[in-house]
Amino acid sequence: MGVIWEPELDSAEQRWLDVARDLSERVFAPRAEELDREQRYPQEHVDELVKAGLAGLFVPEKFGGSGASFHTTCAVIEEVSRACASTGAILTAYALGGTPVLLAGTDEQKERYLGAMAKGNAVSFALTERGAGSDANALRATAERDGDGYRIRGEKIFIGNGGASTSYVVFARTDPAAGARGISAFFVDRDADGVVIDHYEDKMGLRGTKTSNLKLDTYVTDADMLGEPGRGLRLALNTLNAGRVSVAAQSTGVGLAGYRVAAVEAARRITFGRPIIDNQGISFPLADVATELSAARLLTFTAAATYDRGGDISNLGAMAKLYASEAAHRAVDVAVQVHGGDGYCKPNVAERLYRDQRILQIYEGTSEIQRLVLGRAIAKEAAA
Ligand SMILES: Cc1cc2nc3c(=O)[nH]c(=O)nc-3n(C[C@H](O)[C@H](O)[C@H](O)COP(=O)(O)OP(=O)(O)OC[C@H]3O[C@@H](n4cnc5c(N)ncnc54)[C@H](O)[C@@H]3O)c2cc1C
């Protein structure tokens, strides 16, 4: 039993975690520094995830996946993120792209897209635009009626896994006059005419992942619509409700990696004739980090279990994402500080984690947006 609180896993969950831990220790962790240095997408890691049944972990067995719960998925995302933040982010992007299909797909769509995902052909979630990130309802991409289908025009930015995935779920306006109820979701194939990745982002961290800019002037058929017309924004927000919990798990994993290197270094480094951990100036921040990561885990796994039971996680998921991403930030900051000058220089693990962590407070809803969601819920409760 370690210092950090551990979730109780049943035997099936534990088996998946063991598979993830084995791959993480043997394959992912040893390559994490190289991926960051070379800014290289680790196709060989994706192949391992597919072979082990982890790429389609959350996909129901009848659609070709492993049929695990969201709770299990979060445990695996945390474990992989602890070893290699980029590989953990790729796995999280799989879950993000798969969720709208699970929530709104027809059986044919699930069979096609989720089955492909389990084989490593991921779907990317394409919501964000230049003027529409936090404020998704400001999106300007359009899907105009064209014969038996729609012509989608617009630009999507910051597409996680874009270029590696084989299709996108694109959110576009089918009825510009209908506001939030005028947005619909569509499957768009990576190789279709008029689907162009015009650049990849050169990022601070998660440098083993692909994040792309997508220009669209392409045709889709009616059968490519995902969910009901006009219900796209609701689908995107419901997807992000679950996505926030996956990012919370990712955050806890990165935070745990920071905590571990900090604790080991604090026990190893001698100054003034004794290990620096003997100073409360070092051991107290570590105690705070251990407490906060335990709390982050409690929130994350409770939110995931609530989701599996069909409960409402709109507030709990926001709390988990907000708290875990900020706890991870404090953990990696302590890790840099404990390493002194080494913590500021490559190829120190704390230096890499510090950069990998930063996005966790931004994507799938910034910390401010999580506070906004919670603030609105508090106001509603108070007025009731
Ligand atoms: C590496 C990476 C991967 C990503 N992956 C995906 C993906 O797969 N799919 C996808 O669709 N998007 C993706 N995104 C986009 C990401 O979700 C957005 O960047 C994020 O939601 C913030 O939107 P924005 O960048 O437009 O910032 P803005 O919305 O412009 O926000 C700027 C700042 O203002 C703050 N702010 C905005 N509104 C308010 C308010 N009302 N009150 C207080 N503060 C406010 C924000 O918190 C932020 O600090 C990714 C981004 C990155 C960098």
The ligand as an ORCA input file, in Angstrom:
! r2SCAN-3c Opt
* xyz 0 1
  C      -2.868     20.148    -27.841
  C      -4.309     20.490    -28.030
  C      -5.215     19.483    -28.353
  C      -6.564     19.790    -28.567
  N      -7.431     18.811    -28.975
  C      -8.661     19.168    -29.414
  C      -9.491     18.203    -30.076
  O      -9.139     17.037    -30.230
  N     -10.697     18.619    -30.573
  C     -11.130     19.913    -30.435
  O     -12.227     20.217    -30.899
  N     -10.375     20.843    -29.769
  C      -9.147     20.504    -29.285
  N      -8.349     21.437    -28.669
  C      -8.856     22.781    -28.461
  C      -9.068     23.116    -26.975
  O     -10.127     22.375    -26.440
  C      -9.267     24.635    -26.865
  O      -8.023     25.231    -27.136
  C      -9.780     25.065    -25.495
  O     -11.098     24.630    -25.284
  C      -9.727     26.579    -25.292
  O     -10.299     27.255    -26.376
  P      -9.481     28.454    -27.066
  O      -8.098     27.960    -27.353
  O     -10.274     28.945    -28.203
  O      -9.373     29.558    -25.958
  P     -10.462     30.702    -25.667
  O     -11.814     30.114    -25.610
  O     -10.236     31.821    -26.619
  O     -10.040     31.159    -24.211
  C      -8.931     32.028    -23.965
  C      -8.864     32.254    -22.457
  O     -10.043     32.928    -22.012
  C     -10.653     32.190    -20.976
  N     -12.103     32.367    -21.074
  C     -12.881     32.222    -22.174
  N     -14.156     32.462    -21.872
  C     -14.196     32.781    -20.556
  C     -15.231     33.136    -19.632
  N     -16.527     33.229    -20.014
  N     -14.894     33.374    -18.342
  C     -13.609     33.296    -17.944
  N     -12.583     32.960    -18.761
  C     -12.876     32.712    -20.047
  C     -10.239     30.755    -21.206
  O     -10.341     29.988    -20.015
  C      -8.788     30.965    -21.644
  O      -7.975     31.120    -20.523
  C      -7.010     21.138    -28.408
  C      -6.084     22.140    -28.064
  C      -4.759     21.834    -27.918
  C      -3.792     22.956    -27.635
*
